[in-house]
Amino acid sequence: MTATGKLRVAIFVGGRTAEHSNSIDSGDFVRSSLREAGYEVSVIGISRSGKWLRQADDVPLEFDEGRSEIVTGTPMSVDELDADVAFPVLHGPYGEDGTVQGLLEMIDMPYVGCGVFASAAAKDKVWANRLLEAAGLPVAPWRVLAPGRTPKPIEEFTPPVFVKPARCGGSLGVCIAHTWDELESAVAEARRFDPKVIIEQGMSIRDVECGVLEFAGKDAPVASVAGETIAGTEHEFLSYEAKFFDSSVQLLAPAPLDDALTEKVRTMAVDAFLALGCTGLSRVDMFVTGENSVLVNEVTTMPGFSRVSNFAKMWRASGLEAPDLVDGLVRLALARKAESDLPL
């Protein structure tokens, strides 16, 4: 706590991940929201090589010329971290996958977001699917292609199929194989991001999602209004380019679903959150099929957090503005730390 009595929150941005720049965009918005909520905020940028760089106060976070990596700041080590709470606004491997969460547990630092297990499980689509299925939640038909294995046609599937890196987010590396002849090149593209690949049966769907939050003092997590992302006909699916670079892609929140389907989507979002052992926050992406069946696509434990990100938009549509959202997450992190320490 500072001399003025304010709690000090340390935000982590960047990271050893292909989603490095998205994390910095999220971190800028979280920093301003926390300050509006009355916190003192420091920002630690993590370079692509893993170097920690303390950022100057009250200046925009700076990239290199290609806007691919944070480059400014004062080098620091973990034992120089001085904060009451950590807020790891990190997307993808080496940040959203339990690694940073484990480090914060080791140094006894309260932090916002899911714990080690849920972060690791949700970031790996193979294990996430296994846990979701074990909890009785439906997912699209899928198979895993282990590192080094040669891709082959799957007898139970009919092209097109989706090919995805197992441990990457933001639709990075996701491809469609329209025929089995295209499978090898699709797997090669996915393996640029992860040697482990997941293959899913393609189907006609609507992309819907919910934000899920826990609140200190409440017994159960709460889902936001449902959202539906609409992409133009030039996009076969919600690719990385469509999500982050096409301004015509829009989120409808609330989603244009009937009451029964809306309740089904919101309930499944909370069920998926609980099935993976999530805490704090997550965004649950789902598919609605032509028969109005709902399938869980994935659970993102640190969703995009910029002003234009779907997570913030869905909670705004639910009546929760960003300063109140981040304030609730910090308060929950402190309460959870007080309740969850294991005896020594």
ChimeraX attribute file (.defattr): number of C-alpha atoms within 10 A of each C-alpha:
attribute: neighborCount
match mode: 1-to-1
recipient: residues
	/A:1	14
	/A:2	11
	/A:3	6
	/A:4	7
	/A:5	9
	/A:6	13
	/A:7	16
	/A:8	19
	/A:9	25
	/A:10	22
	/A:11	24
	/A:12	24
	/A:13	29
	/A:14	31
	/A:15	31
	/A:16	19
	/A:17	25
	/A:18	20
	/A:19	19
	/A:20	23
	/A:21	20
	/A:22	21
	/A:23	27
	/A:24	28
	/A:25	20
	/A:26	23
	/A:27	27
	/A:28	20
	/A:29	16
	/A:30	23
	/A:31	24
	/A:32	15
	/A:33	21
	/A:34	22
	/A:35	15
	/A:36	15
	/A:37	16
	/A:38	13
	/A:39	20
	/A:40	19
	/A:41	23
	/A:42	21
	/A:43	23
	/A:44	23
	/A:45	31
	/A:46	26
	/A:47	20
	/A:48	18
	/A:49	10
	/A:50	13
	/A:51	16
	/A:52	21
	/A:53	21
	/A:54	21
	/A:55	20
	/A:56	14
	/A:57	10
	/A:58	10
	/A:59	8
	/A:60	10
	/A:61	19
	/A:62	15
	/A:63	15
	/A:64	10
	/A:65	9
	/A:66	6
	/A:67	11
	/A:68	16
	/A:69	23
	/A:70	23
	/A:71	19
	/A:72	16
	/A:73	17
	/A:74	12
	/A:75	13
	/A:76	13
	/A:77	10
	/A:78	10
	/A:79	7
	/A:80	8
	/A:81	15
	/A:82	14
	/A:83	18
	/A:84	17
	/A:85	23
	/A:86	25
	/A:87	23
	/A:88	25
	/A:89	28
	/A:90	33
	/A:91	32
	/A:92	23
	/A:93	22
	/A:94	17
	/A:95	25
	/A:96	30
	/A:97	27
	/A:98	21
	/A:99	16
	/A:100	21
	/A:101	25
	/A:102	16
	/A:103	13
	/A:104	19
	/A:105	15
	/A:106	9
	/A:107	11
	/A:108	11
	/A:109	18
	/A:110	23
	/A:111	27
	/A:112	26
	/A:113	27
	/A:114	25
	/A:115	23
	/A:116	20
	/A:117	16
	/A:118	23
	/A:119	28
	/A:120	24
	/A:121	23
	/A:122	29
	/A:123	25
	/A:124	22
	/A:125	25
	/A:126	19
	/A:127	15
	/A:128	22
	/A:129	24
	/A:130	15
	/A:131	18
	/A:132	22
	/A:133	15
	/A:134	11
	/A:135	14
	/A:136	12
	/A:137	17
	/A:138	18
	/A:139	18
	/A:140	17
	/A:141	15
	/A:142	20
	/A:143	15
	/A:144	17
	/A:145	20
	/A:146	13
	/A:147	11
	/A:148	9
	/A:149	11
	/A:150	9
	/A:151	17
	/A:152	11
	/A:153	13
	/A:154	14
	/A:155	6
	/A:156	8
	/A:157	15
	/A:158	14
	/A:159	18
	/A:160	17
	/A:161	24
	/A:162	21
	/A:163	30
	/A:164	28
	/A:165	27
	/A:166	26
	/A:167	22
	/A:168	25
	/A:169	26
	/A:170	20
	/A:171	17
	/A:172	19
	/A:173	23
	/A:174	26
	/A:175	24
	/A:176	22
	/A:177	19
	/A:178	15
	/A:179	12
	/A:180	16
	/A:181	11
	/A:182	15
	/A:183	23
	/A:184	15
	/A:185	15
	/A:186	23
	/A:187	28
	/A:188	17
	/A:189	18
	/A:190	23
	/A:191	20
	/A:192	11
	/A:193	20
	/A:194	18
	/A:195	17
	/A:196	21
	/A:197	28
	/A:198	21
	/A:199	27
	/A:200	19
	/A:201	18
	/A:202	19
	/A:203	16
	/A:204	9
	/A:205	17
	/A:206	17
	/A:207	20
	/A:208	26
	/A:209	32
	/A:210	31
	/A:211	29
	/A:212	27
	/A:213	23
	/A:214	20
	/A:215	20
	/A:216	17
	/A:217	8
	/A:218	8
	/A:219	8
	/A:220	12
	/A:221	19
	/A:222	19
	/A:223	27
	/A:224	26
	/A:225	23
	/A:226	28
	/A:227	29
	/A:228	24
	/A:229	17
	/A:230	17
	/A:231	20
	/A:232	13
	/A:233	7
	/A:234	7
	/A:235	13
	/A:236	11
	/A:237	20
	/A:238	18
	/A:239	17
	/A:240	15
	/A:241	12
	/A:242	19
	/A:243	19
	/A:244	14
	/A:245	10
	/A:246	13
	/A:247	9
	/A:248	11
	/A:249	15
	/A:250	16
	/A:251	20
	/A:252	16
	/A:253	22
	/A:254	17
	/A:255	18
	/A:256	12
	/A:257	16
	/A:258	9
	/A:259	9
	/A:260	8
	/A:261	16
	/A:262	18
	/A:263	15
	/A:264	15
	/A:265	29
	/A:266	21
	/A:267	15
	/A:268	21
	/A:269	29
	/A:270	23
	/A:271	19
	/A:272	28
	/A:273	29
	/A:274	16
	/A:275	18
	/A:276	23
	/A:277	17
	/A:278	27
	/A:279	24
	/A:280	24
	/A:281	24
	/A:282	27
	/A:283	26
	/A:284	28
	/A:285	22
	/A:286	25
	/A:287	23
	/A:288	21
	/A:289	14
	/A:290	11
	/A:291	7
	/A:292	13
	/A:293	13
	/A:294	22
	/A:295	20
	/A:296	24
	/A:297	20
	/A:298	23
	/A:299	32
	/A:300	24
	/A:301	29
	/A:302	26
	/A:303	25
	/A:304	22
	/A:305	24
	/A:306	20
	/A:307	16
	/A:308	14
	/A:309	16
	/A:310	25
	/A:311	24
	/A:312	21
	/A:313	25
	/A:314	28
	/A:315	23
	/A:316	16
	/A:317	16
	/A:318	16
	/A:319	11
	/A:320	14
	/A:321	15
	/A:322	23
	/A:323	18
	/A:324	14
	/A:325	19
	/A:326	20
	/A:327	18
	/A:328	18
	/A:329	22
	/A:330	27
	/A:331	14
	/A:332	22
	/A:333	25
	/A:334	17
	/A:335	15
	/A:336	17
	/A:337	16
	/A:338	10
	/A:339	9
	/A:340	8
	/A:341	10
	/A:342	6
	/A:343	4
	/A:344	3
